[in-house]
Amino acid sequence: MPRVGVVGATGAVGTVTLELLAERGFDDVRAFASARSAGRELAYRGRTLAVEEATPAVLGSGDLDLVFFSVGTEASRELVPPTADGGARVIDKSDAFRLTEGIPLVVAGVNDEAAGSEPVVANPNCSAIQLSCVLKPLHDAAGLACVRLATYQSMSGAGDAGIERLRAIEPMRADLMMDWDFDGEEFSEEWKLRAETQKILGLPELPLQAACVRVPVLVGHAQAVWLETERPLAPAEAAEILVAAPNVELAELPTPGAAAGRDAVLVGRIRRDPTADHGLALWIVNDNLRKGAALNAVQIAEGLLARSALAA
Ligand SMILES: NC(=O)c1ccc[n+]([C@@H]2O[C@H](COP(=O)([O-])OP(=O)(O)OC[C@H]3O[C@@H](n4cnc5c(N)ncnc54)[C@H](OP(=O)(O)O)[C@@H]3O)[C@@H](O)[C@H]2O)c1
């Protein structure tokens, strides 16, 4: 078993990462966070892990084989390079390296082969992960011509701070609904969703337009998607393809409540979109903390282990 580090272990994604690693029997695990949480104790497989301060020296010491990062962009920029230089394989959940050339951006079950021998693998935005799980098999079958979508994203997508804001605010204030950077035209979440999905699918020119908002839901991102394919694709045929797709499950009317705590990306309401020649409309819901974040990272690691791309 590899020597594993979880950086950001006290946060929303880190907590789920530890749960998943424990379930899968990873035993040699260390927990890291900022100096604020150093010394805190976290339950892990019947014992406690003392949280260590994440510093370049400790992470780059060569004592770790595999390190999951779920910290903010700046912390990843500072800590990921020394960790990789120290010899560990890094799976990073922030947006620091996702669009960097030469850094694979991987959704397990979609483009696993992209994770070659590079020291750092980027784990995409939660919305791009669930979308790619559904778009990839449909593209393989009928060729994607364009994608439009609206997202309804839960507050836990903004981490522990988002969860606290939801708990604290009653009723939800309108200015909480779009909490990303705005460039005058698009929110950062919207262009990230386009650029990351294009990179994951290997379709850099795919027209993709999104409108993203947060909704007062604790866990589970929903997406209303309208896509056009190059060749005709009947809803029943799309459903057959999606039933067989990895990490995807069909559901009649998927809700965030149904998706929360589950691994699968739920897809429902697959129907013809009569506003386009080969138009299809669907509704996708996923637990943003699991397949949208921690589970995808753990699946990437399992893929690397299976291919012996990591010291075992
Ligand atoms: N939540 C989601 O659904 C989701 C989905 C996709 C991507 N992400 C991305 O995943 C990352 C983590 O998100 P989250 O939702 O888990 O955030 P979070 O709940 O705010 O947790 C952040 C974690 O990072 C740690 N941290 C902060 N600054 C640090 C530093 N300088 N050095 C070491 N550790 C530091 C915090 O430790 P302390 O306890 O010491 O503060 C905490 O453990 C972010 O990049 C986010 O954009 C999140």
The ligand as a Gaussian input file, in Angstrom:
#p B3LYP/6-31G(d) Opt

LIG

0 1
 N      -16.521000      21.382000      -2.221000
 C      -16.635000      20.905000      -3.463000
 O      -17.701000      20.358000      -3.866000
 C      -15.493000      21.030000      -4.399000
 C      -15.664000      20.486000      -5.647000
 C      -14.673000      20.627000      -6.566000
 C      -13.502000      21.254000      -6.229000
 N      -13.315000      21.753000      -4.991000
 C      -12.021000      22.369000      -4.701000
 O      -11.391000      21.583000      -3.692000
 C      -10.586000      22.434000      -2.863000
 C      -11.019000      22.256000      -1.411000
 O      -12.384000      22.549000      -1.325000
 P      -13.244000      22.295000       0.001000
 O      -14.636000      22.496000      -0.465000
 O      -12.868000      21.031000       0.669000
 O      -12.778000      23.560000       0.896000
 P      -12.848000      23.771000       2.485000
 O      -13.976000      23.016000       3.060000
 O      -12.780000      25.236000       2.688000
 O      -11.483000      23.110000       3.032000
 C      -10.228000      23.675000       2.740000
 C       -9.138000      22.839000       3.341000
 O       -7.876000      23.387000       2.953000
 C       -7.088000      23.586000       4.126000
 N       -6.184000      24.711000       3.898000
 C       -6.501000      25.996000       3.671000
 N       -5.372000      26.744000       3.501000
 C       -4.334000      25.877000       3.620000
 C       -2.930000      26.027000       3.549000
 N       -2.363000      27.200000       3.303000
 N       -2.163000      24.927000       3.722000
 C       -2.727000      23.721000       3.966000
 N       -4.058000      23.520000       4.036000
 C       -4.852000      24.580000       3.872000
 C       -8.085000      23.845000       5.224000
 O       -7.458000      23.576000       6.463000
 P       -7.739000      24.392000       7.828000
 O       -8.642000      23.505000       8.637000
 O       -6.400000      24.463000       8.442000
 O       -8.316000      25.700000       7.458000
 C       -9.143000      22.809000       4.865000
 O       -8.744000      21.522000       5.293000
 C      -10.760000      23.848000      -3.410000
 O       -9.726000      24.113000      -4.334000
 C      -12.099000      23.773000      -4.152000
 O      -12.208000      24.716000      -5.164000
 C      -14.293000      21.645000      -4.052000

